[in-house]
Amino acid sequence: MAGLRGHTATLTSFVGRQDELAGVAGLLERGRLVTLAGPGGVGKTRLATEVGRRVADRFADGVWLVELAGAPDPGLVPAAVASALDLPLPAGEPAQAVGALLAPRQLLLILDNCEHLLPGVADLCGAWLLAADDVRVLATSREPLGVSGESRYRLGPLRLPAAAAQCSSEAIELFADRARLADPGFRLDATTEPAVARVVTRLDGLPLAIELAAARVEALGVTQLADKLDEDFQLLSGAGTSAGAGAGGGGRLAAGRHRTLAATAEWSYRLLDEPERRAFRLLSVLPGPFTLDAARAVAGQEAQAAVLRLVDCSLLIPPRPGADGRPRYRMLQTLRDHDNERLAPRKDELHAASRSLACFAVSVAEQAAAGLATSAGELDALRWLDAEDALVHQGLAWALEHDADAALRLAVALTPWWSLRGRYTAGRGLLSAACKSVPDGSPPWCTAQNCLGRLTTGTDEAAALGHFTAVRDALAGGPPTPALVEALAGRANGLLNLGHLAEAAEEARQALDLARDLGYPPGEVRALWWLGASAYYSGDHAACLTWWRRIQRIDAAGIPGSLVRRSTLFLALALAETGELAEAHTHCERALTLARRAGALFDLADALVFMADVSLLMDRVAETRTYLREAMELTGRIGNDLFVFDFMELAGHLCARTGRHGEAVTVWAADAALRRDGGIPLPSQDAQRRDEALRTAREALGAARAGAAQARGEAMSLSLAAQYAALLAGPEIEPALQPLSARERELVTLVAQGHTNAQIAQQLYISVRTVGSHLDRIRDKTGCRRRADLTRLALRAGLV
C-alpha cells in the first residue's frame, strides 16, 4: 500500500472507528471535497490520516498531508501545500500557481486544522478543485468549509459502554491500549473495567481526553483517577471553563464536549507551579517541534527545568531527533489551542514571546547562513534550517508586521537556503515584503536587491537584470564592496542569458578585478564563471577552459558549496567541447554526487542536464535518457523555465541521434518559437550544433513531413512542449488509442490542450459529470491514471 506523505509515522495503534473509516472513504469515492468536522480532541486528524493510508492506492500521485495549524493566515496556505508536496511555487499569484502544480496530478490532499482559516481555505479549495480535476481534498475542521459540492462527515466521540454491566466499547478499548503504554502492568479486568467505564464516560468519549487521562494511570491508579476526575470536573464544568463560551453556544462547536476537553487540559495545567505554568503558556507560541534553545529563547533560562517537568506531566511529548539530529519537543495541538486561550488576555506576554521567537529565528538563520557561505558548513546548515522551517517562517511573519529590521535580516539570511531548496517564488515574495521600508541605495537595500536578483534569475531574466543593475547604479562611484561585485557578476549572468555576450564579458571583468582587490573569493569565482561562459558561447573553447580551470585553484573550503558544484560542472562542459569526454564525465559525476548529498535542487537539475549531454556525446543513449528524465521530473519542482529549453535542446539531439527525425524537428520548432516569444536567444554555439542535425533530419523527412512536424512544434505551449520533451526522453511506446472511440479521442485531445473538465463540458455541450465518467472509462481502457499520462498519450498519437 502506498504511504501517506508529509506525516510522521504514528507510534500508537489505531483503535476502533471502523464505521467512520468506511464512511469517510465512501464519501471520497463519490465526491471531491470531504470535510471531517468535529470538536477539538475528537480525533479528526488521526482518522483523516488513517483514511489516507487506506485509500492511497487509488491515487497515482499519492496522499499528502498539509498541516495548517501553524499557518497564521490563509495567504500562507498555498506555500504550505507546495512545501508539503516538496514542490516550490513557480512564478505567479500563489493560489493560481498551486492550482497549476496540482492540475497534472492525481492525488488526495489532506488539509488538517482548517478552522482558523475557513474563508480563505474555502476559496482556495474551490479554485483548486476547478483547476485540478483529478485532485480530491479531505479537510479537517471544527466546522464545515461551506464550499459548493462539499460532503460533510460529522465526527462524534468514541462509542461509550451502554451500561455499567456492559463495559465493552471503543472508548474503553482506547483507554486500555494507551494505559498499557503508560503502565505495562495495567490489565483490563472485572476490577478495573467499571472504573475505566466511569473515566471514559466522564470524558464523553473524547479520544484526546482519554489519552491524557490514560497517561495518569501509573501515577494514580484507575480507581483514584476516576475519583479525581469526578472531583475536578465538578469544579470546572461551569460556563467559564468553556473555550467556546463566547462563540455562540452550541452553534460552532459541541460546547459540552469542548468544556470537558478544556477541563482535562486544565486539570493537567493545575498540577504545575506558577513558573512551570508560565513556561507552558509561552511554549505554545513555538510552532511545531522545538529545541531547548528555542524554549529558553521564548520562556527564559528557567524553561529548561520546566520543559523536563512538562514531559513528566505528559504535557509535552518527549524529544525526538529532528532533521538536523537535534532533539526536539512537541506540544499536542489541542493543548496548544487551550494554551492560546490562556495567553489571549495577556497581550504583553504574548507580544514579548513572539518578539523573542523572531529574534531567535534571526539568530538561527544568520548562523546557518554563515555555514552556507562555506562548502564545509553547508550540509549542517541546510539540515538545521530544514528542521527550523516552521519556526523561522513564523518569526518572519511576525517581524514583517512588527519589526522591519528583523524581517529584512531574516529574509536575507534565508535567501541561500530558499535558493538551494528551490523556493524561489515564496522567497522572492517574502523578501520583497521585507525590504519595502528600506531606503533605496542603503547597504541593506543593496544586499536585498542582490538577493532578489538571485531568486529571480531563471524565471524572469529582465527583472533579475534590473535588480542587479539597481545595485550597480547605487554603488557606482563609491568604494568597492562585495555587494558591488555580486551586482556586476549578476549582471554578467543576466546579460549572457539575454544574448549580450560582449557586455556580459565586460561586467565579469570588472567584477573579477574588484573581487581580487577586496580578497573576496566567492565574487572571484562568479566573475570567472561568466568570463568563461562568455568565451564558451562565443566559440572560444580554449579561453573558456583557461578561465574555468582558474576557478579550481581557489580554495573550495572558503566558498559556498553551490559555487563548488557549479564550477565543477562548468569545467566539465569546457572539457567536453575540447574532446576530453571521459574527464568531463568524471567531473559531472562528482558534481552530481555533491548536489544529491546537499539536496540542492537547482544544482542537481543542472548536473543531470550536463550528465545527459556528455553521455549523449559519448553515445551512451540509455544513460542519456535516464539522466534527462530525472532532470525533467525535478524541474517541475523548481519552476525554472531555462531548464525546459535545455531539455528541448537535448531531447532534439537524442531523437536525431536515434533516427527519430520527425520528433527532433517538432521539439526544436517548439523550442525556437518559445525562445522567440520569450526573448531568450539560442546561443550561437548551440545553434551551430543544432543546424547540422536539423539539416540531416529535414533531408530524411522530405519537405512535406518536415513542414508538418515543424508546424506541430510551433503550435505547442511551453507546458505541452515540456511534456513532449519528457516523452521523447522515455522509451519508444506505441500509442494505445485503438480501443478509444472518436469522442473519447476528442476528450483526450482536449485534456492534452490543458482544458479542465468544466471547460470540456462547455465546449462539448455535456455535463461535467459526463466528462468525468468518460475520462474514467478512458483511464480504464488505457491505464493512464493522471492527466499528464493522457497528455503523453495524445502526444504519442499526434493528436496535439
N, C-alpha and C positions, 0 to 999 in steps of 0.2 A: 504494500500500500504506500502511495506517495505520502510524504510527511507534510506537516504544517510548517510553513516558512515564517521566519520572523518571531518565533516563540520559543522561549527557553523550555527545555524538557521538564515536565512536571515530575515531582518526586513523590507524589501520593497517588493512590488509585482513584479511579472514577467510580463513584458509588451511586447506584440507583439511576433514576431519571430515564429509564428505557423508553417510556411512552413519549417523554418530551423529546428525546433524541429522534425518534421516528417522526414525530410531528413537525419539528423544525426542518429535518431533512426532506420531508414530503413537501413542505412549503417552498423550499429551494428548488425542488424538482419542477414545480409548477410556475413559480414566479421569479422575478429577477432581483427584487428587493424585499428582504425579510428583516423586520426589526424584532429583536428579542428584548422585551420590556419587562421591568420589574424593579422592586426597591433595591437599595444598596445592600449588599451582602447576601442576596438570594441565590447567587451562583451563575449569573449571566455569562460572565467571561469563561468560566470553566465549561459550561455547557456549549458555548459557541465554539470553543477550541476543540472540544470533543466531536462536535458535529463536523467541523472542518476536517479532522483526521479521517472520519468515516466516509466522507464524500469526496476525498481528494482525488480518487481515481477517475472521477467524472470530468476533471478539468485538466486539459493538456498542459497548461502552464501553472498548475498547482493551486494551492490555497495559501493566502498571505494574510497575516495578522498585522494590523496597524493599530498601535496603542495610542489613543488620543488623550489620555488623562493628563499628560504633561503639556498639551498644546494650549496656550493661554487664549488664543483667538482663532477664528475659522480661517484666517488668511494663512496660517501655518499648516493647515491640513494637506494641501497639495504637496508641499515639501515632505511632510511626514509619510505620505503614501509613496512618493518617489523613493524616499530613503529606505522604507521598509522593503520595497521591491528591488533595492540596490540599483536604482535607475536614476542618475542625476537628471534634473529638469532641463530640457532643452530651452532654447530661447523662446520668449513669448510670455503672454499672460499665464501665470502659474496654473490656474484651473484648466484652461484650454490645453496647456502643454501636457498636463497629466492625462487629460482625455485622449490626446494624440498618442501618448505612451501606451494607454490601455487598449486603444482601438484594435490593434492587430492580435491581441492576446485573448485566450480563453482561460479565465481564472475566476476564483472566488475570493473576494476581498472582505475580510472581517474587520469592520471598523468598531473598535472597542471603546466604550466610555464616551458616548456622544452627547450626554445630556447637557453639558455646559456650552455646547457649540451648536445647538439644534438648528436654528435658522440657516446658518452657514453650511453645515453638513447636509441639510436637506437640499439646498440649492446645488451644492456640488454633486450629490448623488444623482439628482435629476439631470444635470448636464452630462455627467459621465455615462450614465446608462443610455442616454440618447446617442452619444458619440461612440460607445463601445458596446456593440450588440451581443458580444459573447462574454461579457463580464457580468457576474452576479455579486450582490452585496448582502452580507449578513451584518447588521448593525446591532450593538447592544446599547441600551439607553434606559433611563428611568421612565421615559415616556416615548411614544412613537415619534418618528421624524415628521410625519404629516405630508409625505410625498405621494403624488398620484400613482396608483398601482402598487403601493406598499402593502405587503402582507404582515400582519402583526401577530406575534405569539406572546401572550402574557404569561410570564413565568412566576409561579407561586412557590411557597415554601415546600420543603420536603414533606412527604406524607408522614403523619403522626400516628402513634398507636391509637386504635379505635377506642380502647378501654384499658383500664389498668390490668385486667386479666388477659389482654391480647396485646403483647408488647412488641411483636414483630412489626417493623416499619423501616422505611428508608432513612428516616431521621435517626432512629436508634442504630441502624447499621453504620451510618456515617460516624456517629459519636464513638461507637465501639472501635471502628477502624482507626480513627485519629487518637483515641485514648491509648490504644496499644502502641502507637508511635511514641507517646509521651511516657508511658509506663508499660514496658514489655510484659509485666506480670498481670496486667489487667485482664480480667475474664468477665464475659457477659454470662451471668447465670441467674438462678432463681433469686439470689440475694441482691445482685446489682441491677437487674433489669427494671424493677419498679422505680428505683432512684433515677436511672437513666431516662426512663419514660417521663418522670417529673421534670428533669432538666430540659429535654428537647421540647416538651410541651410548653414549659415556661418561656423558652426561646422561640416559640412559634414556628419551629422547624426551619429557621433561617440557617443556611449552611455555614456562613462565616461565624455567626454567634455560637453555633455548635462547636466549630473547630476551636474557637477561643476558649470555650468552656472546657472542652476535652483536654486542652493543654494543661489544665489545672488539676487533673485527676491525681497525678503523682503527689502534688503538694497537699491536697485537701482530702482526697478520697471522694468517691462519688456521692456518698450519702451527705457528707458535710458540704460538698459542692452544691447539692440540691437545696439544702437548708439555707446556705448563704445567699444563693441567687434569690430565693423567696424573700429573704430579709431586705436585700439591697433593692430589689425591683419594687417592693412596696414603697420605698422612699423615692425612687426615681421614675415612677410611672405617670407623674403629673404632666400637664401640658407643657411646662417649662423645659422638659427634657427632650421634647421633640424637635429634631433638626428641621422638620418641615412645618413647624407650628405657625410660622408666618406666611406660609406659601399657599394658603387657601385650603387648609384642612385636608380632606381626603381626595382633592381633585388631582394633583400631580403625582402624589406618592401615596403608597399604602401606609398611612400615618402611624397606625398602631404597630406595625412591624418595624417601621423605622425607629419608633421610640424604644422598642426592645433592643434593637441593634445599638442605638446610641447608648443605652444603659449598659450594655455589655462592654462597650469601649470605655464608658465612664467608670465602670467597676474596676477595670484594669488600671485606668489612669489614677484612681484614688489610692492605689497601693503605693504610689510614688511619693517621695518628699518633694518640696517645692522646687529645689534646683533641678531635680530629675524631670519634674513636670515642665519647667521652663525649657529644658533641653528638648523634651519630646515635642513641645509646641514649635520650637524653632526648626527642628529637623524636618518637619513636614514641608518646609519651604524647598528642600532639596528634591529635585526630580530624579526619579529612578534610583538605582543603586548608588551608594556614596561611600567614600573612603572616610577614615578617621580624620584625615586632614581637612576634608570638606566639612565634617561635623564640627571640628574645632573652629573653622573659619566663620560659621554662622551662629554657633552656640557658645563660643568661648572655650577656654582651656579646660573648664570643668566638664566639657562634653565627653571626654574620653571615659571617665568613670561612669557617667550617665548612660552612655551607649552600652557598656557592659551590663549595667543593671537592666536596661530596656530589653536586651537579649534574654536575660534571665527571666524577665516577666513576660516573654513571648510577644512583646510589643514591637520588636524588630526581628527580622529573620537573620539568623547567624550569617557571618560573612562568607562569601564565595568569591573565588578569583574572577576578576573582570578580564577584558580583552588584553589588558596590559600586565596581568598577573597580580595586580594589587588587590587585596581583599576588600570587598565592598558589602555594605549592609543594605537592607531594603525594608521599607515600611509598607505594610499592606495598604492598598489604595483606599479601602473603606476607612481604615484608621486615619489615613491622611485626610480624607474628607471630613471626618469628625474633628480632627485637629484644626483644620482651617476654620471651622465654625468657632472654635475657641479663640483662634487668633483674630477673628473679624473685629471684635471691639477694641483690640489692642493695636491700633494702626501704627503707633510709633515703633512697637516691637517688630511688626511685620515689615515695615519700611527699612528698619535697621538691618534685619536679617537678609532682606533682598539686596540691600547695598553691599553687605558683606559677601553675599554669594557672587555678585557681579565683580567685586574686587578679587575674589578668589579665582573666578573664571579668567580674569585678565592675567593674573599671575601664572596660572596653568598654561594658558595659550602662549604667553611670551616665553616661558621656559621651554615649551615644546617647540616654538618657532626657532629658538636658538639651536635646539637639537636638529631641526630640519635644515639648518644652514650648513651642516656638515654631513658628509656621507656616513661618517662613523656613528652619528647620533640619530640618523633618520628613522630606523626601524622602531627604536624605543619611543621616539616622539610620536610617530604615527599611531602606535598602539595605545599610547596614553590618551591622545585626542579621540581616538575611536571609542575608548571606554568612557570619556567625559563628554561625549556628543551632546546628550540632553542638558548637562549642566552648563556648558559654555554657551549653548544657544539660548537657554533660559536667562543666563546672565546678560547676554547681548540684547535680548528682548526688553529686559528691564532697563538696561543702560540707554537704549535708544529713546526711551521716554523720559529718563531722569538724569542721565549723566553723559553728555555728548562726548567729553574727552575719553571716558572709559569705553564708550561704544566704538569710537574710532580706533583706539589702541587694540581693542579686542578683535575687531573686524580685520584690521591689517595683519595682526598676528595669526589669524586663522586662514588667511589667503593661501599660503603654501599648502596647507592641508586640504582646503577646498579644491585646489588645483589637482593635487595628486589623487584625490578621491573622485574627481570628475564632477564636482558640484559647482560648475561654472555659473549657471543661471541663478541659483539660490544665493551663492556667494556674492555675485555681482549686485543683486538687489539689496542685500543687507549692507554691503559696503557703500553703495550709493546713498542709502538712507543715513549711514553713519557720518558721511562727510558733507552733508548738506549745510551745516552751520560752520564749517571750517573756512577761514579766509583764503581766498584764491591766492596762489603763489607762496603760501606759507610752507615750511618744511613738512608738516603733517599732511597738508593738501597734496604736495608733490608725491609723497610716498603713497598716498591713497590713489592718486591718478595712475601711477605706475602699476599698482596692484590691479586697478580696473582694466588697464590695458592688457595685462596678462590673462585676466579672466575672460576678456572679450576676444582675444586672438583665436582664430579658428572658426568663429561664428559670425563675426562682423568685422572684417579687416579694416574697413574705412573708419569705423568707430574706435577700434583699437589704436589705429594710427593717430586719431585725434587726441586720445588720452596722452600718448607719449609725446606728441607734438606740443601739447599744452605745457607739459613739464619742461621740455627743452626751451620753449619760449620764456617761461617764467624764470628759469635759471640762467639764461643767456647773459653774459657779461659779468656774472658773479664768479666766485671761486669754484674750482672743480669739486664735485661731490659724487658719492656713489649714486645718488638719485639721478644726476645728470647722465652718468654712464649708463644706467638702466634705461633711461629715456631714449638715448641715442641708439642703444642696441635694440630696443623695442621698435624704434622707427625703422631700423635696418630690416628687421623681420617683416614688418608690415609692408614696406616698400617692395621687398622681394616677392612677397605673396601677390602683390598687385602688378608685378612685372616690371618695376622700375629698377633695373639691375645696377646701373651706374650710380644712382642716388643711394641705393642700399649700401653699396661698397664704400661710398664716401662717409656715410653715417657710421658704419662699422669701423672705419679707420680712425675717426675722431674718438669713438668710444674706446678703442684699443689704446690710443695714446693717453687718454685721461686715466684709464684703469691702471696702466703701468705707473703713471706719475703718483697715483694715490696708493699703489700697492694693494689693489682690490682684485683678487683672483677670480671671483665669480663674474665680474664685469669683463675681465680679460677673456675668459672662456667664451662668454656670449659674443663678444666682438669677433673673436677668431672664428666662431661658428659661421657668422653671417658673411665674413670675408671669404671663407671657403665656399659657402653656398653661392655667393655671387660669382665666384670663379667657375664653380661647377655648372651653373645654368648658362654661363657664357661659353661653355665648351672647353675651358682651360683646365683639364683634369690634373695636370702636373702641379699647377699653382694651388688648386683645391687640395690636393693631397699634402702639399707642403704646409698650408695653413692648418689643416686638421691634425697633422702629426705634431704640430707645435703644442696643441692642447694637451697631448699626452705627457708633456714634460712638466705640466703644472701638478702640484701635489693634490691627489684626489681626495685626501682626507680633509682638506680645508675648504672644499666646495660642496654644495648640495648634491645629494645622490642623483637627483634628476639631471644635473649637468654631466655627471659621470656617465649615466646611461645614454643620454643623447649624443655626447661626444663619441662614445664607442660606436654608436650607430652611424654617425656621420663619417667616421673613418672607414667603416665597412662599405659605405656607399662609394667613397672615393676609390677604395681598393677594387671594388667590383668593376668600376669603369675603366680601370687600368689593367684589367685582366687577372687580378690576384683573387680569384673566386674562392679558393679554399681558405685563405686568410680572412677574406670578407665574411665567409660563413662562420668562422670561429668567433669573430668579433660580434656578429649578430647573436649567436648563441649565448655569449656572455651577457650581452645587454638584455636579452630575453629572460635569462635566469635572474638577473638583478631586478628587473621590473616585476616579475612574478613574486619574488621574495618581498618586495615592498608593497605589493598591491597597488602600484601606480598605474592607473588605468590608461592615461594618455600615453605614457612611455611604453606600456605593454602593447597597445594598439600600434604604435609607431614601430616597435621591434618586430611585431608579427608581419607588418607590411614589408619591412626590409627583408625579413627572412623569406617571405613569399617571392619577392623579386629576385633575390640572389639564388634561391632554389630553382626558379624558372630558368635563369641564365645558365645554371648547371644541368639543365634538362632533367631535373627531379620533379616531374609533373605531379605525382601523387603527394609529395611533400608540399608543393606549392598550393595545391587545393586545401590541404589541411590547415596551413597557416592562414590562408586567405579567408577561409570560412570562420575560423576563430576570431580573426580581426574584425570581420563584418558583424558578427554577433556582439562583440564588445563595443563597437561604435554606436550601436543603438542605445547603449547605456551612457555614452559620453556626450552625444549630441554635437559632434564636431563635423561640419559639412566638408571640410577639406579632406578628411579621410574618405568620404564617399567618392570623391573624384579620384583619389588614389586607387580605390577598389575598382572603379570602372576602367581605369587605365590598365591595371594588371589583369582584370578579367578579360579584356580585349586581347592582350598578348597571350594569355592562356588559351583562349579559343583559337587564335591564329596559329599557335604552336601545335595544336591538336587537330587542325583541319576543319574547325567549325567556323567557316568564313562568314556565313550569314550572321551568326551571333556576334562575331567580332565587329562587323560593320555596324550592327544595331547598337551595341553598347558604346562604341566610340562616337556614333552620331548623337546619342543621348548626352554623353559627356560634353561634346563640343557645343551643343545647343545650350545646355545648362550653364556651362562656363561663360558663354557669350551673354546669357541673360543676367548672370551674377557678377559680371565684370572680373572674372578670375581667369587670367590667361594661362594657357598650357605652356610651360617653359619650353624654350626652343630646343633644348637638349632632348626632352621627351617627345616633342613634336617631330623631330627628325627620325627618331626611332619608330614612332607610330606610322609616319608616312610610308616608310618602306614596307611595313607589314600590311598596311591598308591597301597599298597598291596591289600587292600579291593577292589579297582577299578579293578585291574587286574584279581582278582578271579571272580568278577562279569561278566567280559567281556569274559574270556577264552583266551587262548594263541593266537589264530589267530587274533581275533578282537583287542586285546591289542597290538599285534605287528604291525598291520596296523595303529592303532591310534598313536603309537609311531613314526613310520616311517613318518607319515604325519607331526607331530610336528617337527621332526629333520630336515625336508626339508624347514622349514619356515625361511625367513629373519626376522630381528628384526622388521622392519616396519610392515610386514604381521602378525607377532606374536602379535604385539601391537594391531592391528586391531581385531585380533581373540579374544584377551583378552577382548577388548571393547565389542565385540559381545556377549561374554559369560556373561558379566555383565548385558546385557539387557534382556528383556523378551524373552521367547522361541517362535520363529515365524517360521512357516513352509516356506521353500523356495518357491518362486514364479517363478519357472523355466518352469512350464508346457507349457506356450504359446510360448516358445522360440524354434527356430529350432536348429539343430546340429551346424550349422555355427555360429549362434548367441551365443550359449553356449561357443563355442570356443573363440569368441571375449570377452565374459565376463571373461573367464579364463585368457586371455592374459592381460586384463586390471588389474585384481587382482594381476597378477605377476609383475605389475609395468611398463608394456610397454607403450610407447607413441603411438599416432595414426600413426606417421611416422614409428615406429618400427613394429607395427602390419601390416601396409600396405606392408612393405618389406617382412615380414615373410609369408604373405598370398598371395603375388603377386597381390595385388589390389591397387587402388589409395587411397591417404589419404582422398580425398573427399568421396569415397565409404565407407571407415571406419567410417567417421563422420556420414554419412547417416544411416548406420547400427546401430550405437550407439544411434542415435536419435530415431530410431524405438524401440530399446530395452528399452530406457528410457520411451517411451510412453506405452509400454506393462507392464513394471514392476513398474513404478512410482519411479524408482531410478534415481534421477537427478544428483547426484555427482558421481565421480569415486569411492569415498570411499563407497558410497551406493552399487555400483556394486561389489566392492570388498567384502563387507559383504554378499551380495547375493551369491557370489561364495563360500565364506567360509561356509555359512549355508548349501549349497548344496553339500559340499565336493568336489568341483571342484579343489580346491587348498589345 
